[in-house]
Amino acid sequence: MENYNYTKSINLALHENMKLNSRSVCIGLGINDPKRIFGTSIGLVEAFGEERCIEPPTSENALTGIALGLALQSYSVCLTHQRFDFALLSFDQLINSISKWSFMFNKEYKISLLVRLIIGRGWGQGPTHSQSYHSFLSSLPGLQIYYPSSPSSAFATISKGMNSGKPTIMIEHRWLHNTNELLDISNIDIDIIDKMKIIHHGDDITIFTYGYMVPEAFKASQYLKSFDIKVELISMDNLSMKNIDTIIDSISKTHRLLIIEPYYMQCSITTNICTEILKKITNTNLDLSSLEVLSLPFENESTSYFDTKDRYVTWVNIINKIADQLNQEIPCPTPKERPHDVPGDWFKGPF
Amino acid sequence: MNDQLVLLAFKKACEIREAETLIAENYNKGYIRCPVHLSIGQELVPSILFSFHDVNDFAISTHRSHAHYLGKGGSLQRFFDELHGLPSGCSGGKGGSMHLIDESVGFMGSTAIVGNSIPVGVGLAEAQKLSKSKNLTYIFLGDGATEEGVFYESINYAYVRKLPCLFIVENNEYSVYTPLKPRQSCLKLENKAKAFNAHYSQNLLHEYKSLFNAWSDAIKYVKSNAGPALIEVFTNRKLAHCGPEIDDNLGYRPQKFLSKWEKYNILDIYYKSLLEAGYSKKYLEDLISEIRQNCTNIYFKSEKKHIILRGLNES
């Protein structure tokens, strides 16, 4: 077992897949530049050459169609956009071509095409560098959407996306890049990302969240444990997943639920999950008055340091919300003094 | 282009004209229940495509793709079946007129959003290059698609990566009802193509021999790893943008323009050349009748299947 951060596990997964399959290609702006997409593409071009590690023109839409053309010829392709916002230019190809190629032509094409979409936050990322329409993407038949919250699930998502034969979107939060996990990298079960996970066991309250809110919720769960509040924290990596039995089982036990949506609640995947829970509510004895939701305010993000202080949900917000729900006095934690717009000392900007 | 190749191109052009005419004539029966963008008048390009037939070359096309599909050698029965929404159609009835495919002959798909299939074609050419194939990819598009950003993204990428792409632009001068001038700041596609280092050639008045030669040169060029080529073929769609009607009563195309293209009907041009090459009128007329009969038989097989599947009574 070794300690790997999220960036390194992506890098290792890309190396492994490029090595195992000579018909695999990595493409994306910055893939061969000195910064190597936040370090995730280090060493690829040196190992596999410019034919297979393509530093392309700034043409997000065409690149996405080109990636499809390659995938249709049995190439395995990883296309990376350094921001989700940039990939909005490619939605014609993502939606009108990739998501429905197999449907339109009535054949189950093997399309091993992985599109990495990196989400920004803080440091003035603002209205056009922090958007995350993963919920919308998960509403499209024909795409599979993953939002890995840990280094191991990031590794698994790369491997699955480059081999599954199904067009795959990986939502990759910039603030997760420095999260760590002890891993046996040669022995990661890639199917783990297709199951709901219980990350913290408890029977007082259930939290359901995913993506970059998972570490925050985990931190809150651990803090609350020291006050004898036992949180059951459930998450998913596969946003196309329909089975919510794990949540139902948990709320049958806790009768209380806090849902944390990493982006806007409006038209989100978490509202779908609420609908699914409602369908099974008689099995759960869920106290509906306890149902709480945390999400971003439904407003674009300002670039100003001064405007964003209270925008994002943090582990402290989660603790306060649970204290309210349980009607308990819990001392408000005092986090280590740090500007609110960086994930840690490791982040020095610019994006 | 020898006489045999001219005859081959003529036969393909006749087949396309017959197929499209059958669709137009029978459309109002309501058995074809999807939008159709017919290629009557634009048979030159697909007939020349057929004279360079190679199933290992790929092609990708647009909403107006019937003729490209047939010019690439796509199955006529599965084409008519597709238009009739039948499971036996080339796209299982799921795609209809605007989403055709026949991979067995290298026709890799057509899609309905203007410019949408262009980069997919470039990606197919990238795959050909990476796998050291000796073949190329045809990317068919119209003049409207040259106004889309993705066209420029794609032709630029094709040059940067030196891909074997042959862009064939059929310029019928109208995007639905709108002529070129209010749409394009620079009317010369030549300038735009050359700005991206694409090898360019142009065909103004259905001169089939010069198109054949330009096509042959372009194939050699793109196969030499020099980058993409683009051939612009001025042509004329006889019918409405969408649907089976002649819509010249709307007056959006000047009479002078329409009269000019009446004189350059590609079927008449091929016919005349073949007469001059020594083929008899009877031979050519028999040939046309045979093609017509064959297309008709195949068409009505599809129509009959549609009627049976819907449980309708044949009228």
Interface residues (C-beta under 8 A of the other chain):
Chain A: R23 V25 E51 R52 I54 P56 P57 S59 N61 A62 L63 T64 G65 I66 A67 L68 G69 L70 A71 L72 Q73 Y75 D92 Q93 N96 S97 W101 F103 M104 F105 N106 K107
Chain B: S91 G92 G93 K94 G95 H99 I101 M108 G109 T111 A112 I113 G115 N116 S117 I118 P119 V120 G121 V122 G123 L124 A125 E126 A127 Q128 L130 S131 G149 V150 E153 S154 N156 Y157 V160 R161
